[in-house]
Structure formats: structure tokens, C-alpha cells
Amino acid sequence: MIIFPIIFLFSFVIALKEIIRGKTDSFLLFIIFGLSMYSTAMSVAFLIGLRNVIPAFQFFKEGIMLTVLVINLFSLRKKPRFHLIDHLIFAFLCYTFILALLPIGEQSLVNRLIALKSMSFFVIVYFAGRFSDITKMYITKYFNFIVLLTIAAGAVICMEVLLNRHLQTMTGYAEYSYYFFNFEPSGNYGLSWTFESEGGFKRFASFFANPLENAAATLLALAVIGALYTRDDNKFKPGITGLLALAASFACISFALSRAPFVSYFIMIYVYALLTKKKYITNTIHLGFAAVALYIIYIISSFEDKASGITEVVINTLNFSNPSSIGHVVEWVQGIESMISHPLGLGLGTSGRVGGSLGETTGGENQYIIIGVQGGVLVLLFYLVAYISLIRTSLRWLPKLKGRERMVCMMVLLFKVGLFIPLLTSEVESSSYISYMNWFFSGLLINIVMQYKSKREVIYAT
């Protein structure tokens, strides 16, 4: 198990060394290999008696991102032009920063600042990408690293399934979570309820923090695979490594047993097929959808009174009678009622992961509602408009871009589409690996778009 904190530390040291040498894109090495297994590495460090140095490890990710942003800002050769999305995201940061300073809500200033970091640090990551120079970045190399990481995650999760044992039961996950985040062990496996599903099925996380993060990381992997192996003429050439990564991604999304990401996985494939005009994929998905619909009709009509196992999970999911679905709906209603009665927000630290550790859980695990409950309707609008605008911008620019720029555009588009539904049932921004990869490449895409707009205006003026 010691391999996880070793990988975390080595990836950080190597990345920092390269950043000091001027290669700021090397921070992605740490994001991919360090943050993907962050919780597992910290759990093992806690298990072997390094609890006193873990707080320092926890700030590695913020420190390296701030360093990259500062270096990129000082490396600018001319004043940048800003996109609407830049203004929206910066407004999000400013508004939430003011909320953190004002005595709004019942949380202390320290807790509000902690909640601010959890909720708004993605803005720093976005602008680190926004001011990065893509001509100095090896996009293909880092995407290949994600492919290798996906294969490794698939191998680990297959071992978990074969042994019928969660990796987290061997890493000190429960003790670490309780000591640092005040989350007591729960569920039948001594971890948390998120590691199990209705019907007695175990949900596996590989070396990620939990099954939900594993599922979100799989969506990222699928977006990267689609972008990396699709050429400018829309031909898909994955090779053996790519096919292994695809198989690993399917294993991860299947054994995570997370319904929203599982649906999003196939939505991403469908959107990819539409974008690249692959009719055989769309036709296959249409046939598969029809088969699933017939299967659902069959099990509902034949086994409604004696459903068990996976059949019970399917039926209870469809009629919202299982505890997870009921819990989500109840929490959504509470969150929406809170936003209606307090449109300016209850204050930072009143919802989400930070709020949960402080005894506040208004809004449940819906990322959108978590933002709205804490910051109010206006902050939620900033987030939603920026998110949807990124999807629209990606759609508009994908046919116009080539090479690595097109690769970045397709990855952002597919990943944004894939995350939209899981954001309804989980706090995705609390996962540093997912959030950092999502928003860094979003910023990088807008940088690409603005450079092309500037070139066109120069040509037009000439």
C-alpha cells in the first residue's frame, strides 16, 4: 500500500521541478498521478503514522495551481482579451469571496473560508488554463497518461471484484475520513454507504476516493479516449492500448454501480457518434435502448411482486422507491425551498462536503443546489451559464479546429456533457482530480478560441 503515497510524492516533486524550469504544463503530471489517488495516498499515510504531515500534503494541490497561475500571468506578452465565460467565472469568485468575508450564516470566518476554497477554487484552476500557452504543451503525452491511469484503475477494480473486497478496507480510509473530516464509518463494510448499493451489491472505487469519484474519473477517461484517438477526418484509431483503456473504463463504470454516471457514459458515446457521424454507433445505441426498454417492461410486468437482485434495483430506480432516490428527491426539494426563501443564499459552509462535516446538509449532494443554497440564485446562474456556454462554444468550434486544439475541444465537450447529469446527484467539485482536469482544460479551450478570434480580426483589418 505504501506505493500510493510514494506515487503522490514523486509526482509532486517531479512536477514542481519541471515547473521551476519553466515547463508549467508539467503540473498535469501531478494532477493525473497524484490527485487521482489522493485520498488513498492520504489514507495510507495516516495508516503508517504520518498524520502530522498530512495537512502539508493536503495543500500541495492548491500550492502548485497557484504557482502555475502566477507564472502564466507573468509570462503574458500582451494584455489578454476576455470572453463572456471569463467574466462569469470571475464574477462567481468575487461574489463568493465577499460572502466568505461577510458574517452571513452561522459558520465562523475560518469555516466560511474553507467552504470558499472547496466551492470556488476551480476558478483559479480555470484561469491557470486560460493563461497557458498550448504551443508549449504536450497534450498527447498527458492524454496518454490518463489512458494508462485508466488501465491501471481497471486492473485494480477487477482485483477488488475477484477478491470481493474494497481496496479502502486495507488503506485506513475510514480512520482517515473520521479524523480529518468527521465522517464516521457507516454501511455494512465499515466505510460509508456510498460503497454499497441497494440489493447488497458492493460498489467499488479502485484507487479513487469513492465509487462516485471513480465513475466521474471514468467519464473523464472516456472523453480523453474519444479525443485522443479521433483524427481530424473523424476516423477512430485506438490501437491495443486504446482498446484496453476502453475495456477498463467499462469495467470501472460497471462496478462503480452509479446510475447517473452509467447513463452519462452511453450519452457521451452517443454524442461522440453524432459529432463524428458514425451511424453504426448511433444505430447500435438505438437498438440497445429498445432492448433495454423491452427488458424493463418485461421485468415490471413479470416480477413486480418478487423482484430481487439487479431487477429490484432497476425497478426501484424507475419508480423512485429506493432509499437513495427518495433521499435525493427530498434533499433537492429542501434545497430548492431554501433558495426560494433565501435567494441570496444561507452563507458558505451551509451545504456540501464542508457543510456536512460541520453538521449542515441542506441540498444534499446536488452540485447545483449546493452552490445555490450557499451562494444564492445569482451565483448559481453564473455557474450554469458558464457551464452551458462552454458546451455551446465547444460545439461551435469543434469543426473549425485541428490537431491538439481539436483534441482539447472534443475532450471538454464530451466531459461537460458527461458530467451534467452526475452533477445532479453528487458534489463533483469536491473531487480535486475531476474538478482540476475539467476546469483547466475548459480555460485552455477558451484561450484557444480567443487566439483564433484575434487572428481573424487582424486578417480582417489588414
Sequence and secondary structure as in RCSB ss.txt:
>XXXX:A:sequence
MIIFPIIFLFSFVIALKEIIRGKTDSFLLFIIFGLSMYSTAMSVAFLIGLRNVIPAFQFFKEGIMLTVLVINLFS
LRKKPRFHLIDHLIFAFLCYTFILALLPIGEQSLVNRLIALKSMSFFVIVYFAGRFSDITKMYITKYFNFIVLLT
IAAGAVICMEVLLNRHLQTMTGYAEYSYYFFNFEPSGNYGLSWTFESEGGFKRFASFFANPLENAAATLLALAVI
GALYTRDDNKFKPGITGLLALAASFACISFALSRAPFVSYFIMIYVYALLTKKKYITNTIHLGFAAVALYIIYII
SSFEDKASGITEVVINTLNFSNPSSIGHVVEWVQGIESMISHPLGLGLGTSGRVGGSLGETTGGENQYIIIGVQG
GVLVLLFYLVAYISLIRTSLRWLPKLKGRERMVCMMVLLFKVGLFIPLLTSEVESSSYISYMNWFFSGLLINIVM
QYKSKREVIYAT
>XXXX:A:secstr
 THHHHHHHHHHHHHHHHHHTT GGGHHHHIIIIITTHHHHHHHHHHTT TTTHHHHHTHHHHHHHHHHHHHHHT
 SS     HHHHHHHHHHHHHHHHHHTT SSS HHHHHHHHHHHHTHHHHHHHHHT  GGG  HHHHHHHHHHHH
HHHHHHHHHHHHHT  GGGGTTHHHHHHHHH    BTTTTB GGGB TTS B   TTSSSHHHHHHHHHHHHHHH
HHHSB TT  B  HHHHHHHHHHHHHHHHHHT HHHHHHHHHHHHHHHHHHT HHHHHHHHHHHHHHHHHHHHHH
HHHSSS  HHHHHHHHHHTT SHHHHHHHHHHHHHHHHHHH TT S TTSSHHHHHHTT  TTTT HHHHHHHHH
 HHHHHHHHHHHHHHHHHHHHHGGG  HHHHHHHHHHHHHHHHHHTGGGTS GGG HHHHHHHHHHHHHHHHHHH
HHHHHHHHHHH 
